[in-house]
Amino acid sequence: MINKLRDQWYNFCNPRLGWGLTIIRIIVSLITAIFAVPENKMFGIVIISIILMSMMRSRDLKITKRMIVVDWIVGIIGGLLYIVTFLPVNYFDTSIVSHIVLSLISFGTISFAITNVLHKLRNDQDYKILGFYNSYWKYVLLYTIVIIIYFVAYYPGIMVMDSVNQWNQIHHLYPWNNWHPIGHTAVLWLTSKVWDNPASFVILQSVVYVTLFSYFATLLKQHLAKRWVGYLFFVLTAIVPFFPLQAMIVVKDTLFTYAFLFFGLALFQIVRTHGQWLHRPVAFVFTLLSVTGISIFRSNGVPIVLIMFLLSIIILGLKNYWRLIIIMAFSICGYFVINGPVITNFHIFEPSKTESYGMLIQIDAGIIYNKGTLNLQQQQYFSKLMTTQNIAGYQPTNIDAIKFGAGFNSELLNNNTTKFKKESISLIKNNKLKAFKAYKAQTAVLWNQNVKYRAGNFLRDKYNPVPASYFLTTRDISKYNIKYQAFNYDNYGSGSSRLHAILGNWQSMFENQSVQYWFLPGIYLIMQITIVLWFVLQGMWRKVLVILPIIGLAGTYMLAIPAPDIRYVQPILLYTFISILVVKIPNNKVISKLK
């Protein structure tokens, strides 16, 4: 009787024989959406669940008991993490019963959908690689048309406060400083020597944009059987305004993102070919440039490269992968040379420590703002560091409101960072719950699809006023008689106002319809963590290595860097496509074509 009932349930749930399991999951998805996802965003969870279920393959007898266990483990953890990304921001203030109920619902929603998708991709490993160059040059043409339209509309580019500061540095109106990585400032300086116009740097970013995303789209078309994934990638990176617009902005995050994505693609090719891909001189040079860019374009890049350097030696070894090891070693050495002898010999100003301790500053401010408990010593110290007016400006979505706001005593912190760390840690220990809530609010942009972030930073516009701002201490400004100059677009030309207006209306549609909601990294980060877990449980450590950089990037933000602006974390979204490519890597087969 038990066996008969089991067979009937299997027939009911098997997509080949019936729609039972699919119907059940759609119903549970609706229940989850209604109870877990607020307002009009409730349909998001339904859409993603249905997409996952539509890609499911039916179970067959080839799956071993071990793989069934893996499915259950990954399904449970993936389902739990998945639902967490959609919870309201204040959800953790509710009762534990609600947690348990929603956790069970989330498991029922997509527990096996995720692993079935992974199985489906993995079982197609005997694929034929399509021709490379025909597809590549078609994508180059399409992306070039898109980027030219943006270049004409936004000429000579979009300058933000940080880039205005760098522009002053390279024109000797302001001393060079390491507030913005000097490696990035140096690239801006080099392009200005070719043409003293921000457009020269924008052209460089545009060329990298076209080259990188054309290569990315071609690899997706080559290695994935699902053509719609390639179309989705092109629409995302060319038609959706956020990504081509990023190429127009002179800011360190754009080139850092490009470097990070190419490094991920390079790791995919290296692991796929057991190191042979790096035998090509062009591949070696581009990989070297990308890893060096990760190291020098953002301060949180070199820890990721350093960890990847050690793990590559442990997981991959030196026999076939010594070129990759050399590239990372060279990039790490380059970072320490720049931040050692170069900074010392050229008398480059060091930045204020407010950036390095940004996460602690925000958590401390959050505790005080929410009426935390302070002993006498803490009251004395923090009243000197942050005035009442300064604390009143606290908001997790604006990390500058405290550390750059009126009433913040940056010199107190800079003169004795040890004292600050001691008092900050003591305050956190005395207010553990409030500290956790402040930390959760500060990192919510990484894991919560319902979080709010700083308005105006999703799509930037060149015609916004660029205010003058200092990035040095008051003492240094007075000592060296620094004269900061605001940037004037009129000195460098202007683009097509009509085309700018058309693109502006197109971009407004995305903002007004809340499409930017889908650019938050939560669900994409969870997908990649789930894939990594699936690899780990199967012992596929080479594949794990390819996805680890993006998890490391998210980790640096979670540990030390307040990141309310999605431009910081845009690599997480795009790296999802690399993670899908990694699933397609054959386990034991070396593919001969190295394009």
N, C-alpha and C positions, 0 to 999 in steps of 0.2 A: 504493500500500500504506500509506504514512504517513498519507495523508488518511483512508483507510478506518479505520485504527486510531484516529485522532483522533476520528472520528465515533462509533465504538463506545465510546470512553472517555467522550465527552460524554453519550451516551445512558445509560451506566452511572451517571454522576454526577448527571444531571439529575433533581431530585426529582419532576418531572412523569412521568418515564418509568421511574424505578427508585429504589431506596433505597441504591445503592452508596455514594455519598459520605457519606450520613448514618451508615451502618453503620461505615464506616471511621473517621469522627470519633468515634463513640461508643467504639470500641475504643481509639483513641489517647487519648481522655479517661480511660478506665480505666487505661491504662498510665501516663499522667501522674500521675493521682491516687495510684496505688500507690507510685510512686517519688519524687514531689515533696511530697506532703501527708502529714503525720504523723498517726498514731492515727486516731481516729474522724472527723477532719475531712476525710479523703480524699474522701468523697462530695460534699463541697461543690463541688469543681471539676467533678464529673460533672453535678450538678444544674444549675449555671449554664450549662455547655456545652450540655446538652440543651435548656434553655430558649431559648438563643440559636439553636440549630439549628432548633427548632420554629417560630421566627418567620421563618426564611429564605424568601425568594422565589426562584423559579427564574431563572436567567440568561436574558436575551433579547437579540435582535440590536440593541436600541436603545442598549446600553452602548457608548460609544466606546472607542477604544484608550487615550485619556487617562484615562478612568475606570477602565479595567482596571489601568493603572499605579498610580493612586491606591489602588485596592483592595489591590494587592500591598504597597505601602508601608505603608498603615495596618494591613493584616493582619499583616505581619511585626512591626512595632513594637508594635501592640496585643497580639499573642500573647505577645511577650517580656515586656512589662510585666505582663500578666495572670498569667503563671506565677510571676513574681517575688513577687507579693502572697501566694502560697500556700506559699512555701518555708519550711522550718524556720528558726528564728531563727539557728541556728549553721550554716546551709547554706554561707555564703561561706568557711567554713573548709575546705571540701572542694576536690578537685582541679579544674583547669580542664576536664578531659575531661567531668566530670559537668555542668559549666555548658553545654558545647556540646551534649551529648546532650539535656538537658532543654530547651534553647532550640529545638532542631529539633522535638522532640515538641510543645512548646507552639505552634509555628507550625502544625503539622499539626492541632492540636486546634481552634483557633478563628480561624485567620488570616482566613478569608473570612466566617465567621459574623457577626462584628461589622459589617463593611461591608455585608453583605446586609441586616442589620436596619436599618441607616441608610438604605439604598436603599428598603427597604420603606416606611419611614415617609415618606421624601421623596416617593415616587411617589403618595402619597395626598393631595397638596396641594390638590386640588380638592374639599375637604370642605365640608360645610355646618355652620355653627356652630349648635348647638342653643340653645334658650332658656336664659337665664341664671338668672332669679330663681326659677323653680320648683325647680330643682335646688339653688340656693344656700340657700333657706330650709329645705329638707329636711335639708341637711347641718348647718345651724345648729342645728336641733332635735336631731339625733343627737349632735353634739359637745357641746351644752349638757347633755344627759342624762349623758354620760360625765363631764364636768368637775364637775357637781354631786355626783355620787357620790364623786369624789376629794376635793372640798372638804369634804363632810360627814365623811369618814373622817379627813382630815388637818388639820382645823381646829385652830389658826388659820393653819397653814402649817408649812413645814419651815425651821428656821433652822440655818445652818451657821456655822462659825467666822467666816467673812468677814462674813456678814450680821449676826451678833451685834455685831461691831465697828461696823458701820454703824448699827445700832440704838442703840448707845451714843453715837455721834456726833450723831445727830439729836435726842437727848434731853440733850445738853450734859453727858454724863457722861465724855466723851472728846473731845479736840479733833478738829475736822474735818481729815482728811488725804487725800492723793491716792493712797494705797496702793490703794484701790478707787476707780475713776474717780468723781470728785465729781458728774459728771452723773447717774450711776446713784443715788448717795446722795441727790442732790437730789430725784429722782423719789420715792424712798422717803419723804423728808421731806414732800413735798407730799401724798402719800396719807395720811400719819399726821396731817396737819392736818384731813383730812376725817373720819378715824376713827383714833384712836390705838391701833391694833392691827395686827400684821403681816398679818392677814386682809385689810385694805384693799388692800395691795399685791398679795396673792395674787389678789384679785378682779380687779384691773387686768390681771394676767397671764392670768387665765382668760378675760376678755373678749377680749383680743388673740388668745389661743389659738383660741377658737371662731371669731372673725371671720376670722383669717388662714387657718386650715386648711380652713374651709368654702369660702373663695374659691379656695384652691389646688385642692381636690378638684373644684370646679365647673369650673375651667379645664381640668383633665385630662379631665373628661367631655365638655366642649365640643370640644376640639381633638384628642383621640386617638380613633382608630377602635376601638382595643382597650379594651373596657369593663373587662376584668380589671385593667388598670393602675390605673384609678380605685378599684376595690375593694381592690387591694393597698395603695394609699396610705391609704385609710380604716382598714383593719385595722392597718397599721403605726402610724399616728398616734393612733388612738383605742382600739384593743383591746390592742395591745402596751403594757404599763404604763409603759415608759420615758418616752414623750412627754407623756401627761397628767400624770404625776408631776412632770415638770420644771416644769410650771406652778405646782405647789405649793411649789417651793423658791425662797426669796428669795435669789437669787444673780444676778450680772450676766450670766452666760452665757445665761440663759433669754431675757431681753429682747433681748440681742444677736443670738441665733439668730433670733428672730422678725423683727427689723429686717432681718437679712441676707436671709432668705427672701423678704420682701416686696420688697426691692430687686431681687432676681433676677426675681421675677414682673413687677415694674414694667418692668424692662429688656426682658423678653419682649414685653410689651404695646407698649412704646414702639417697639421695632424692628419688630414686626409691623405696626404702623399708621403707620410712618414719622413718628413723633412726635405723631400726632393724639391719642393716648390721654391725653396730659398736658393737653389742652385742657379736660378735665373738672376742675372745681375740687376735687372729692373726691379724684380720682386725684393731682392736684398736691400736695395737703396731705398725704396718706398717704405719698407718695413722699418728700416733704420730711422728714416725721417719721422714716421708716425710714433714710434716709441720715444724718440727724443722729444717730440712735441708734447706727448703725455707728461714727460718728466719736467719740462720747463715752462709750459703754458699755464699750469695751475699748480698751486702749492701742494694739493692733495694727490697729485699724479705720481710723484716719485715713490711714495710708500707702496702703491699698487705695483709699479714696475719692480721694485725690490722684492716684494713677496712672490711675484710671478717668476722672477729670476731664480729664487730658491726652489719653488715648487717645480719649475721646468727641469731643473737638475735632478730632483728626486723622482718625478713621475716619468719624464721623457728620457733622461740620461743624456750622455754626451755623444754617443756613437753617431747617430743620425741627425742630431739637433744642435750641434755645437755652434752653427751659424746663428741660431736664435739666441743662444746663451751669450755669444759675443756682442750681438746687437744690444741686448739689455744691459750687459756690463758696461758697454761704451756709453749708453745713455745715462746710466747711474753716475758714472764718473764725470760726465759732462755737467750733470746737475751740481755735483759737489764742487767742481772747478768754478762754475759760475757763481755759486753761493759762498765761495771761499775767496780765493785769490782775486777773481774779477771784481767782486764787490769791494774788497779791501783796497786794491790798487787804484781803482777808479773812483774811490770815495763816494760810493753810492749809498744814499741814505737808507737805513733800515726802517721798515714801517712800524707804526704804532702797534703795541701788543694787543690792542683791542680786537684786531682781526683774529689773532691766534687764540684768544680766549672768548671768542664770540658766543659759543654755546653756553659757557658758564655764566657770562654776563646776562644772557637772555633768561636762563633758569633762575638766577638770583633775582632779577627784576620781576619775573613772574611770581616768585614766592612773596616778595615784599608787596607787590601790587595786589595779591590775593590775601593780604592780611596774615602772613605767616608769623611764626613766633621767632623773635630775635632776643638774645640775651644782651646785656649791657655792652659788652665788647663789640658784638656784631652791630648793634645800633650805632655805636660811635664810628665804626669803620665805614659802614654802608651809607651813613648820613653824609660823610665826606665824599664818598665815591658817587653817589646818586642822590640828587636833591629830590624833594617832593614833586617839583615840576617835571623833573626828568622821569620819575617813576610813573607819573600820570600819562606819559606818552607811550607806555608799554603796549605793544601788540605783537603777537607772534608773526603776523604777516609782514611786518616792517622791521627788519633787523637793524636798521640805521637809526630808528627813532630814539633808542637808548644810547648806544655807544657814540653816535654823532650828534645827539640831541643836546639842547641847552641844559646845563646843570650836571653833565657827566664829567668827572675829573679824570681824564685819561692819563695825566701826568702822575697822579697817585698810583695808578696801576703800573705804568711804565717804570717808575722809579723803584718799585718793590713788588715784582710779580710773585715772589714766594709768599709774601704776606697776603696778597690777593687770593692765591690758590688755597692757602690755609683757611682763610675766613670763608671763602666760597664753599669749600667742602664741608666745613663746620655748619654752615647755614643749611646746606642740603641734608645733612644728617639729622638736624633738628626738625626738619620739615619734609620728611620723606614723601608723604602723600602729595603735598603741594608741589614738591620738586618733580615727582613723576608726572603729574598733570601738566606742569609747565614744559617738561621735556617732550611729552606726548604731543602737546600743541605745537611745539617747535619743529618736530620731525614729521608731523601729520601729512605734509605734502608728499612724502615718500611712500606712504602706505594706505592713505585714505582717499578714495575717489570723491568724497563729499567735502573735502577740506576747502577752505577759502585761502587764496594767496594774494600777494600784493597786487592790487589793481593797476592796470596800465602796462604791465611787463609782459603780457602775452604777445601783443603785437605793438611794436614801437614805431614811431613816426618821426621822420627827420625834422618836421616843422615844429615839434615841441621845443620850447625854449631850453637851452642848455645852460644851467646856472654855473657861475663861478664857484669853485669849491677847493678847499685846501686838503692836502693829504699828509701834512706834516704837523708837528706840534707847534703851538703858539710861540714857544721859545725859539725854535728853529726858523720860523717865519720872520721873527723880529731880528734874530741874529744875522741872517743872511740876506735880509731886505728883499724877500721874494715878492715879485710882482706877478700875480696870476692874471692871465688874460682869457676872457671868455671867447668861445669859438664863434666865428661869424660865417655862416654858410655863403653869404653873398660874395665873399672873397674867392670862392672856388667854383662858382657856377651853380646852375640849378637845372633840374630835370623837367620833364614834361608835366605841367600842372594838370592837364586833362587826363593823362594816363594815371597820374598819381591819384586823382579823384576817383577814377574807375576802380583802381585797386583798393582804395580806401573804403569804398562801398562794399566791395567783395569781402574785405577783411572784417568790416563791421557786422556783416551777416554771421560770420563765425563767432564773433564775440556775443552778439545779441542772442543767438540761438544756443549759446552755452556749448558749442562744439569743443571749446578748449577743455571742457570737463574730461574728454577722452584723452587729453594729452598728459594728464597726471600719471605718474609712473606706477601707482599701486598695483593694478592688476597685471601689468607687464612684468614687474619685478617678481610678483608671486608666481607667475607662469615660469619664469626662469629658475627660481628657487625649486619649484616642483620638478622641472626637468633635471636639474642637478641632483636632486634626491633620487630620482629614477635611475640616473647613471651610477650614483654611488652604491645603491643597493645591488646593482648588477656588476659592480667592479670595473666600470668603464672609465678609468681615471684619466685617460688621455682626452676624452670628450669633456669630462668635468673641467679640465684645465682651460678649455676654450671659453667657457661661460663664467669662470671665476672673476675675470677682470671687472665685469659689470656689477657683480655682487660686491666686489671690493670697493668699487666707486660708491655704491649706495651705502656701504658700511662707513666710509670716511665721512659722509654727510650725517649719518646717524650718530656717529661718535663725537664729532668735533665741529661741524660746520652747519650753522643755521641756514636752511635753504628754502625760503618761501617762494622763490622765483623759479618757474619751471624751466627757464633756460639753463639752469644748473644741471638739471636731471634729464634733459632731452635724449642723451645717449641710451637711457634705459629703455625707452619706447622702441627705438630703432634696433637696438641690440636683440630684441625679441626675434627678429627675422634671422639673425645670426644663430640664435639658439635653435631655431627650426632647422637651419642648414646642418647644424651639428648632429642632430638626430639622424640625418640621412647618411652620415659617414659610415661606410661599411666597417665592420668590426675588425676584419683580418685582411682585407684586400687592399693592395696598393693600386690606385688609379694612375695610369701612365700619363694622361694629359694634364699639363701643369698650368693651363691658362688661369 
